């Protein structure tokens, strides 16, 4: 790589900035949203068909205050 960010990184950075500008907390690839979500990502199959350890590029948790 020649030091330039890939298009995927540019898109990720753009949308992280947009979400933050709207006051939405963004979680990075290795940040835990909460234990339940962390366990689900760990236990579910990966996009390449392997077992677990999924790291979505961006995670957010929307809360509509309903129980």
C-alpha positions in Angstrom: 0.0 0.0 0.0 1.3 3.5 -0.8 0.2 5.2 2.4 -3.2 6.2 1.1 -6.3 5.0 2.8 -8.3 2.4 1.0 -11.8 3.3 -0.3 -13.3 1.1 2.5 -11.4 3.1 5.2 -12.5 6.4 3.6 -16.1 5.2 3.6 -15.9 4.0 7.2 -14.3 7.3 8.3 -17.0 9.3 6.5 -19.9 7.5 8.1 -18.3 7.5 11.5 -18.0 11.3 11.3 -21.6 11.6 10.0 -23.0 9.5 12.8 -21.0 11.4 15.4 -22.2 14.7 14.0 -25.8 13.5 14.6 -24.9 12.7 18.2 -24.9 8.9 17.7 -22.2 7.1 19.7 -20.1 4.9 17.4 -18.2 1.8 18.5 -15.0 0.8 16.7 -14.2 -2.7 15.4 -12.9 -4.0 18.7 -15.0 -1.9 21.1 -17.7 -3.8 23.0 -21.2 -2.3 22.8 -22.4 -4.6 25.6 -21.7 -8.1 26.8 -24.8 -9.6 25.0 -23.7 -8.2 21.6 -20.1 -9.1 22.1 -21.1 -12.7 22.8 -23.4 -12.8 19.7 -20.6 -11.5 17.5 -18.1 -14.0 19.0 -20.4 -17.0 18.6 -21.9 -16.3 15.1 -20.3 -17.5 11.9 -18.0 -15.0 10.2 -18.7 -13.6 6.7 -16.1 -16.0 5.2 -17.8 -19.0 6.8 -15.4 -19.4 9.7 -16.3 -19.6 13.3 -16.9 -16.4 15.3 -14.8 -13.4 16.2 -16.8 -11.0 14.0 -15.6 -7.4 13.9 -18.0 -5.2 12.0 -16.4 -2.0 10.8 -18.8 0.2 12.6 -21.2 -0.6 15.5 -23.9 1.5 17.0 -26.6 0.9 19.5 -29.9 2.7 19.0 -32.1 3.1 22.1 -35.7 4.2 21.7 -36.3 4.0 25.4 -39.0 1.3 25.0 -38.9 -1.8 27.2 
